[in-house]
Amino acid sequence: MPEIWRMMLQLPFYLAFALLLAYLSQQPVYQHLDPENALIKLSLSHAGQHKEECHRLTPEELAELAPNMRKPISCNRERLSLLVEIFLDDNLLYRASLQPAGLSRDGESTVYKRFPVTAGTHTITARLRDSHRPEGFDYERSEVVSLFPQQNFVVGFNVDTGGFHFL
Amino acid sequence: MRRALKSVFERIDRFFDIAFTPAWNPMQQLGALGWFFYWIVIVSGIYLYIFFDTGITQAYHSVEYLTHEQWYAGGIMRSLHRYASDALVVVVFLHLLREYVLDRFRGPRWFAWVSGMVLLWLLYVSGISGYWVVWDKLAQYVAIATTEWFDSLRIFGKPIARNFLNEASLSGRFFTLLIFIHIAAPLMLLFGMWLHIQRHMHPKVTPPRGLAAGCLVTLFILSLWFPALSQGPADLDKVPGIISLDWFYLFIYPLLDKYSGAIIWAAVAGGTLLLSLLPWLPARRQSEVAVVHLDNCNGCARCVADCPYSAITMVPRTDGLPFEQQAAVNPVLCLSCGICSGACPSASPFRRRTALIPGVELPAFPIQAVKDMVLSKTQDLAGNNRVLIFNCEHGLDLTSAPVKNIAQITLPCIGMLPPAMIDFTISRKYADGVFIAGCREHDCNYRLGNEWMQQRLARKRDPYLRERVPAERLAQCWAGVSGYKQGLSELSRFQEQLAGLAPTARQSPEERLRDGNKTECANA
């Protein structure tokens, strides 16, 4: 077969290959989030209070310990789980008891969650309990926010700045 | 399933053979094309890196500068970088599927298969991290989805997705780490690719020039016609709603929105494990590996040069014979193709004084057995168009051909046939002609059997076919399993041609007995 004919025969293959690359490298487009929705992201990392309070050892208890281990105050490392609740317009969006990290359960409790919600004006309430209290919450924040479509709204937490923050 | 796929592949191959010629057939150059696209990615990547600003806020602008201000060089390089990466994925998956369908992944070939699985992961790490560093909306989506996916493993103290919570939480250091990954992963990929072909002698790492040029021109035109563009700067305060995905690399991401990260991890890890175990599900039933007969090995190293899988090496002589070296077979690497015995100069059926035992051969298929078959199978042939067919068990099979006066000897690989056997068959008049039928051209089941055989017959590779063998009494057909019609037609034509030649005297029973007896005497 003459070379020119062979090259003509090859053209459709190269063209098909190019079309495949051009199309699948961009199309079909993917809708990750409904354009009318916003996204609420809950992200917090916080250590609950110690499960048991520290107590001072008696002289007898201290005497039983090795000389280099004689610390007058004994503290159990284990921490409490956090109870976290998020409400959107009085509807419960998220509620969980978050275990502390670590083999001894002495680390921070962490959560990272995302919730697609309809854009518009909403009341967002975030609550957190990190203590022994049987009822109620140690930290709470409620705010009326106007979420625009595709907004990334972060519900964060920082104990140093007073607890929950909405960004 | 695999048989149906094999038939599909052969049909595609034939189609490509017509358009590209067997030598340029892209389906038989998938590995080499993979290397070629890899190098395009690397060269274009180096160019882009020269102008790329690794700062998280500057990265997007530097890529935009390359794309628009410097479209004639940087823009084309960016597009080549993307399209060559995508083309790499295409050829890699075709390569994987083809090797599976053609059953070229079990036995000693497990190493290339399993190392290929590692390469797949490295390829995806390289590609996905590349989309990340542009830091546009797609990068933002990929960054968040990837970190959330990794967080589902629960191996980090705090979720790493928190690095992309909003603009304020963005860390330049984390971004620098990603750029490091995008450089380190392709380098590891290169190392892996090198390892992948370590068990291959003469690996194909460069495609034929014409095919390479065609692919490069295609990618170049595609880059001009449909340049790779960014999708707007990343803005962590907004969620990218609709995005254009590169489905070659990012097909798994939409699944992460549908299923939990743990399920996707289980699927990809399980899939990789299953694919990696395929060579042993079930394991290849392999006949005994080649053995070296030191009495007949003079250490010429032709078997070493011809073994496609580096299974033979030369080692210092151990038997006191006056040669420096001897061949040694590594049973772990040997695929029992027999190409080594076809390369051995002592595999000559003309030998009279000693038994027909070459320096190296397959215990299950000794060269003496081939000679015996030549004697026995040609016994009933008559006339002046008697044809002895030597074929490969993975290639064209003419056993059921509706043609008279033919006999067929099937070998594990056509490369196992010593050229002296052809000379013997014709010069001793056991047949009027010899018909060589192997795998499809450039598609030898044992990689190099076809090529070596063709070179031996063309007297370009040791052991040469002797000059005295008349060209008109030898025919070659590289049609493969699916080329039955072609093979039949070529065989008929060959027989017609032989009938037109001066008749050769048929071996008398006494002469046959003499050839046979001498061997037996020698064996005894």
Contacts between the chains, C-beta under 8 A, distances in Angstrom:
chain1	res1	chain2	res2	distance
A	1	B	18	7.9
A	6	B	19	6.6
A	6	B	20	7.6
A	6	B	21	7.1
A	9	B	18	6.8
A	9	B	19	4.0
A	10	B	19	5.1
A	10	B	20	6.0
A	10	B	214	6.4
A	13	B	16	7.4
A	13	B	19	6.2
A	13	B	20	7.7
A	13	B	26	7.7
A	14	B	214	5.9
A	14	B	215	7.7
A	14	B	217	7.7
A	14	B	218	4.4
A	15	B	218	8.0
A	17	B	87	7.4
A	17	B	90	7.7
A	17	B	215	7.9
A	17	B	218	6.1
A	18	B	218	5.2
A	18	B	219	7.8
A	18	B	221	7.0
A	18	B	222	4.6
A	20	B	90	7.1
A	21	B	83	5.1
A	21	B	86	5.0
A	21	B	87	6.1
A	21	B	90	7.5
A	21	B	219	7.9
A	21	B	222	6.2
A	22	B	83	7.9
A	22	B	222	6.0
A	22	B	225	7.8
A	22	B	226	4.7
A	24	B	86	7.2
A	24	B	246	7.4
A	24	B	247	4.6
A	24	B	248	5.9
A	25	B	82	6.3
A	25	B	83	6.9
A	25	B	86	5.2
A	25	B	228	7.5
A	25	B	246	4.8
A	25	B	247	7.4
A	25	B	248	6.6
A	26	B	244	4.4
A	26	B	245	7.8
A	26	B	246	7.2
A	27	B	244	6.9
A	29	B	242	5.4
A	29	B	243	6.6
A	29	B	244	5.2
A	29	B	245	7.5
A	30	B	242	7.1
A	30	B	243	5.6
A	30	B	244	7.6
A	30	B	245	4.9
A	30	B	253	7.6
A	30	B	254	5.5
A	31	B	241	6.4
A	31	B	242	5.1
A	32	B	141	6.0
A	32	B	239	7.2
A	32	B	240	6.2
A	32	B	241	6.2
A	32	B	242	7.2
A	32	B	243	6.0
A	32	B	254	8.0
A	32	B	257	6.6
A	33	B	239	4.9
A	33	B	240	7.6
A	33	B	241	4.6
A	34	B	241	7.0
A	35	B	241	4.6
A	35	B	242	6.8
A	37	B	241	7.9
A	38	B	239	7.5
A	39	B	239	4.7
A	41	B	165	6.3
A	43	B	159	7.2
A	43	B	161	7.9
A	43	B	162	5.4
A	43	B	165	5.5
A	45	B	158	5.1
A	45	B	162	7.6
A	101	B	157	6.5
A	107	B	157	7.3
A	108	B	157	7.9
A	108	B	158	7.4
A	110	B	157	7.8
A	110	B	158	5.5
A	110	B	159	6.5
A	112	B	148	7.5
A	112	B	151	6.4
A	112	B	159	4.0
A	112	B	161	5.6
A	112	B	162	6.3
A	149	B	241	7.7
A	150	B	238	5.1
A	150	B	239	4.9
A	150	B	240	7.6
A	150	B	241	5.1
A	151	B	237	7.1
A	151	B	238	6.5
A	151	B	239	7.3
A	152	B	166	6.4
A	152	B	236	6.4
A	152	B	237	5.5
A	152	B	238	6.0
A	152	B	239	5.0
A	154	B	165	5.3
A	154	B	166	5.3
A	156	B	165	7.2
A	167	B	165	8.0
A	167	B	166	5.6
A	167	B	168	7.2
